[in-house]
Amino acid sequence: MSSKPEMTDALRDKIIAQPEVILEDQTLMRALIAANERVMGGNIVDLRGIAMDRLEARLGRLEDTHRSVIAAAYENLAGTNQVHRAILRMLDPVEFEIFLRDLSGEVAHILRVDSIRLVLESVQNDSDPAVRRLGDVLSVAEPGFISSYLTGGRDVPVRQITLRQIDEGDMRVYGREAIFLRSEACLLLDFGADRLPGLLVMAAEDPHQFSPNQGTDLLAFFAGVFERTMRRWLS
């Protein structure tokens, strides 16, 4: 009498009626392939099995890529929504002082950064009472400071957006909170002809929040809106 288990007619009919149940079950398919290899013996190369292994590996890589693309798209959408909300908040104030204070308040909160500072170059000193009142968000520097700050004093082109990790922030820009900061985004601002440039800096305690390999499109858009808003205030 044969010791091999026999398939019942009912089970055979069910498999024939719904073969996709087996084909879509990866664990069951692997078991069938392994049983087939044992029957063929170790000296026979199963090209179909090799091909299936390769297709399975390729499918796994495609699934990983698919998940990565979806995650990147979601992150980009979330970042876009953040920037749009921050811009709408930035456009709300009807007074310049409130506009600046919102940068280090609600706008910074929406963008999830620990500090936002505006640096303006000026031939005058920072003894003006209005500048002193806004010292927690506004810094005044001598002409040429912004270019030197962005390039580190090197003879290299100045980029509109600079993302980098830092050991700590510059006290001249961030004040007392500088020692806690580990990464920053620097947005170079053009206020128009015959005006000195400005710089908007966003900084975080997280060293990985801003790094040179990140995209800058959203920040460039934010900088464009900000500098146009500033032109209206300065006029």
C-alpha positions in Angstrom: 0.0 0.0 0.0 1.3 3.4 -0.9 2.3 5.7 2.1 1.9 8.9 0.0 -1.1 11.0 1.2 -3.9 11.1 -1.4 -5.8 14.3 -2.3 -9.6 14.0 -1.9 -11.8 14.8 -4.8 -13.4 17.6 -2.9 -10.0 19.3 -2.3 -8.9 18.8 -5.9 -12.2 20.3 -7.2 -11.8 23.3 -4.9 -8.2 24.0 -6.1 -9.2 23.7 -9.8 -12.1 26.0 -9.2 -10.0 28.6 -7.4 -6.3 28.2 -8.3 -5.6 31.9 -7.5 -5.9 31.0 -3.8 -2.7 28.9 -4.0 -0.9 31.3 -6.4 -1.4 34.3 -4.2 -0.2 32.4 -1.0 3.6 33.0 -1.0 4.2 30.5 1.9 2.3 27.8 0.1 4.0 28.4 -3.2 7.4 28.2 -1.6 6.4 24.9 0.0 5.3 23.5 -3.4 8.6 24.7 -5.1 10.7 23.1 -2.3 8.8 19.8 -2.6 9.3 19.9 -6.4 13.1 20.4 -5.9 13.3 17.5 -3.5 11.5 15.2 -6.1 13.9 16.3 -8.9 17.0 15.7 -6.8 20.1 17.9 -6.1 21.7 17.3 -9.5 19.0 19.0 -11.6 18.9 22.8 -12.0 15.4 24.2 -11.9 15.5 27.2 -14.1 11.9 28.0 -13.2 12.7 28.1 -9.5 15.7 30.3 -10.1 13.6 32.7 -12.2 10.9 32.8 -9.5 13.5 33.6 -6.8 14.7 36.5 -8.9 11.2 37.7 -9.7 10.4 37.5 -6.0 13.5 39.5 -5.1 12.7 42.1 -7.7 9.1 42.4 -6.5 10.5 42.9 -3.0 12.7 45.8 -4.2 9.8 47.3 -6.1 7.6 47.2 -3.0 10.4 48.9 -1.0 10.7 51.6 -3.7 7.0 52.1 -3.8 6.8 52.6 0.0 9.7 55.0 -0.2 8.1 57.1 -3.0 4.8 57.2 -1.1 6.6 58.3 2.1 8.5 61.0 0.2 5.4 62.3 -1.4 3.6 62.4 1.9 6.5 64.3 3.5 6.6 66.8 0.6 2.8 67.4 0.9 3.1 67.9 4.6 5.9 70.3 4.1 4.0 72.2 1.4 1.0 72.5 3.8 3.2 73.8 6.6 4.8 76.5 4.3 1.3 77.6 3.0 0.0 77.9 6.6 3.0 79.9 7.7 2.7 82.3 4.7 -1.0 82.9 5.4 -0.2 83.6 9.0 2.7 85.9 8.0 0.3 87.9 5.7 -2.3 88.5 8.5 -0.7 91.4 10.5 -1.4 95.0 9.5 1.4 96.4 11.7 5.1 95.9 11.0 6.0 95.2 14.6 3.4 92.5 14.9 4.5 91.1 11.6 8.1 90.7 12.9 7.0 89.3 16.3 4.9 86.7 14.6 8.0 85.3 12.9 9.4 84.1 16.2 6.0 83.1 17.5 3.2 81.6 15.4 5.2 81.3 12.2 8.1 79.5 13.9 5.5 77.2 15.6 3.8 76.3 12.3 7.2 75.6 10.7 8.3 73.6 13.7 11.6 75.4 14.1 13.1 76.6 17.4 14.2 80.0 16.2 13.5 82.5 13.4 15.6 85.6 13.1 15.7 88.4 10.6 19.1 90.0 9.9 19.2 93.4 8.2 22.3 95.2 7.0 22.5 98.9 7.9 25.1 101.6 8.0 23.5 102.8 11.2 23.9 101.1 14.6 21.3 99.1 16.5 20.7 101.7 19.2 17.2 102.6 17.7 14.5 102.0 20.3 12.4 100.0 17.8 15.3 97.7 17.1 15.9 97.1 20.7 12.2 96.2 21.3 12.5 93.6 18.5 15.8 92.2 19.6 14.4 88.7 20.0 13.6 88.5 16.3 15.6 91.3 14.6 19.4 91.7 14.3 21.1 94.7 12.6 24.5 94.1 11.1 27.1 96.1 9.2 27.2 95.9 5.4 28.9 92.8 4.1 28.0 90.7 7.2 25.4 88.5 5.4 27.7 87.5 2.6 30.5 86.6 5.0 28.1 84.7 7.3 26.8 82.6 4.4 30.2 81.8 2.9 32.2 81.5 6.1 34.5 84.2 4.7 35.4 82.0 1.7 35.6 83.2 -1.9 32.5 81.2 -3.1 29.2 82.2 -4.7 26.4 83.2 -2.3 23.4 80.9 -2.7 19.8 82.0 -2.1 19.2 79.1 0.2 21.8 77.6 2.5 21.1 74.5 4.6 23.7 73.3 7.1 24.5 71.7 10.4 26.2 73.8 13.0 28.0 73.2 16.3 26.1 76.1 17.7 24.4 79.3 16.4 26.1 82.6 16.0 25.4 84.9 19.0 25.3 87.9 16.7 22.3 86.4 14.9 20.5 84.3 17.5 21.5 85.9 20.8 21.5 83.9 24.0 19.6 80.9 22.4 22.5 80.3 20.0 24.2 77.7 22.1 21.3 75.3 21.8 21.0 75.3 18.0 22.5 72.6 15.8 21.1 73.2 12.2 19.9 76.2 10.3 18.3 77.3 7.0 19.5 80.6 5.7 17.3 82.5 3.2 19.0 85.4 1.4 16.6 88.3 0.8 16.6 90.8 -2.0 14.7 94.0 -1.0 15.1 95.7 -4.4 17.4 98.2 -6.0 19.5 100.5 -3.8 18.7 98.5 -0.7 21.0 96.4 1.3 20.2 92.6 1.4 18.6 90.8 4.3 18.8 87.3 5.7 16.0 85.2 7.3 17.4 82.3 9.3 15.5 79.4 10.7 17.3 77.2 13.2 16.6 74.0 15.1 18.0 72.1 18.1 17.8 68.9 16.0 21.0 68.6 14.0 19.1 66.7 11.2 16.3 69.1 10.6 18.3 71.1 8.1 21.1 69.5 6.0 22.7 70.3 2.6 21.2 67.3 0.8 17.6 68.4 1.4 15.4 70.1 -1.2 15.1 73.9 -1.1 12.1 74.6 -3.4 9.7 75.3 -0.6 12.1 77.5 1.3 12.9 79.4 -1.9 9.1 80.0 -2.3 8.8 81.1 1.3 11.8 83.5 0.9 10.2 85.0 -2.3 6.9 85.8 -0.5 8.7 87.1 2.6 11.0 89.5 0.7 8.1 90.9 -1.4 6.1 91.5 1.9 9.2 93.2 3.4 9.5 95.5 0.3 6.0 96.8 1.0 6.8 97.5 4.6 10.1 99.2 3.8 8.5 101.4 1.2 
